Amino acid sequence: MQQLKPKKIAEISGDIKKYLSIRVEYLRLKAIEKTAKIMADILSSFLLLFLISISFLAATITLAFYLSALWGSYTLGFGAASLLFLLLSILVLINKQSLEYKIGSISVKRYFDRHCTDEQNIQDGDINTKPCEDA
């Protein structure tokens, strides 16, 4: 069996510095990766929201013109569409608290489903849990 040679303090400090620089670089790259994933998710969500908003606007105008043609008056058609959306706005205002809670829950769940992996649990030494269960 080989005898282990004791290292000198200069060698140990060099190894520690090298280990720390590698570890800092690893953490920096992990942070960049997480940031990129989150930014991509946010940008795609905003794009989807924008496209849904444009579609909703087009549907609103279509509804107003349909009601106008049905009743024979632009004023009545657009007024009825406006009243419909006013009523929807009042319903949303009344249920604001519960909607905020539901949207927050969905957002947090979506984040952890998309951005947490089994790899994080394995690194923590806990391979028997679901992804990000303890997060």
N, C-alpha and C positions, 0 to 999 in steps of 0.2 A: 504494500500500500504506500502511496506517495505521501510524503510529508508536505503539509501546506506551509508555504513560506509566508510569514507575516508581511503585510504590505506596509509600506512607509506612509506616513501621514500625508505627504505630498501626493502620493498615488491615490489615496483614499479621497482626499479633497478634490482631486481632478475627476475621479469617478463620480463623486456626488454632484459636481458642477455639470458634468456631461449628462447625468441622469436628470437633473433638474431642468436643464435646457431642453432635453427631449420631451420631458413631461409638460413643460410650458408650451412647447410647440404643438404637442398633441392636443392639449386643452384649447389652444387657440384655433386649431383646425376644426375641432368638434364644435366650438362656438360658432365658427363661420358656417359650418354645415347646418346647424340648427337654425341660424338666422336666415340662411338662404331658403330652407324649407318653409319656414314661417312666412317669409316675405312672398314666396311663390304662392302659398296658400291664400294669403291676404289679397294679393293682386288678382288671382283668379276668382276669388269670391267677389271682389269689387266689380270685376268685369261681368260676372254673372248677374250681379245685382243691377248693374247699369243696363244690360240687355233686357232683363226682366222689366225694368222701369220703362224702357222705350216701348216694349211690347204692351205694357199696361196702358201707356199713353195712347198708343195706336188703337187699342181696344176701346178705350174711353171715347175717343173721337168717333170711332165707328159706331158705338152705341148711341152717341148723341145724334149722329146723322141718321141712323136707323129710326130712332124715336121721332126725329124731325120729319122724316118721310112718312112715318106711320100717322102722325098727327097733323101733318101738313103745315107745320110752323117751326122754323128754326129756333125761335125763342122758346117754345114749349119743349122741344126735343133737348136742347142744351140745358134748359132750366131743370128738366126732370133728371137728366144725368148728373147735374150739379147737386141736386137734392139727395140723390142716391149716395153720392160720395160724401156728402155732408153727414148723412146718417151713419155711414161706415166710419167716418172719422170720430163721431161722438161715441160709437161703440168701442173703438180702440182706446179712446181717452178714458172711458169708464173702466175698462179692463187692463189698464196700463201696468199695474203692479204684477198681475199674474203673467202678462205677456213678457215683461222684463225678466221675470224669474225663469220662464220657459226658454227664452232665447239665450239667457246666460248659461243655463244647464246644457242646452244643446251645443253651445259654443265650446264650453269646457270639455264636454265628452268628445266632441269632434277633434279638438286639439290632441287629447290624449290617445285617441284611436289612431290618429294619423302620424303623430310625431314621437310616440314612445314605442320602443321595440323590446323584444325578448332579450336582446343583447345587453340592455341596461340592467336587467335583472340578473343575468348571468354574471356580469361584471361585479354586481353587488354580492354574488355568491348565493343567490336565492333563485334556483332554477325551477322551483315548484309553484311559483305564483304566476298569476296572469300578468300580461304586460302592464307596467306602471301601476300595479295595484296599491303599492305603498306610497305612491307619489301624491 
